[in-house]
Amino acid sequence: MFAVMKTGGKQYRVQAGDVLRLEKLAADAGDKIQFNDILMVGGDSPVVGAPFVSGAAVQAEVIDQIRGEKLIHFVKRRRKHGSQRTKGHRQYLTLVKVTDILEKGGDKSGVRAAIGAGSIPAAEKKAAKAEAAEKKAAPKKAEAKKPAAKKAEAPKAAAKEKAAPAKAEKKAAPKAGNDDLKQLSGVGPALEKKLHAAGVTSFAQIAAWTEADIAEFDEKLSFKGRIEREGWVAQAKELTGK
């Protein structure tokens, strides 16, 4: 006896014991599945469906989830000399072994229909919809049970917002005894940090620099000639006098 079944948009002529490579099905190795879309059942008295044979089914066992051979696609557009592309693809497949062909009683066998073959029973569809509805309703119930927690979090959030500006002011405020070196021409926040790291924190230090000191800091700051060009020493002396 043989049967012609449909799954994954393709038709297969199968007999008991055949091993097939089908489009991927949502099943694990060892699962028993059933295909209900049977177009024809052959044998001593062949039956042709219109389009499917009522009550007929093909039962199979999942052997493994595999991938097909790698296929290479070369794409080139006419009149686009630089448009050439090579793509590779390996199709996901399910390896199954046909165990039995049922002429009648396929709808009452109790074996789960093959998911992805287009023949999921109505009961399974209803159960899937019910589970999805419960999952959607669960977060709403949890939110309804915790209104008090949100009210308690509100004053904490307000306190954090008030504390945030104070922290920002503390970070922005210069340390006691340090001059604002950004008043010098060409000195920004990043360069000021480098000067602090080098131990320079006041205008008096810069005003006392010698030519050797200027050359040393030119190398440290990677700004050769900038100190003399911007006139940091003269500016520092003026700011110190103020």
Salt bridges, closest charged atoms under 4 A:
GLU23 OE2 - LYS10 NZ 3.01
ASP31 OD2 - ARG112 NH2 3.78
ASP180 OD1 - LYS182 NZ 3.24
GLU192 OE1 - LYS182 NZ 3.06
GLU216 OE2 - LYS220 NZ 3.17
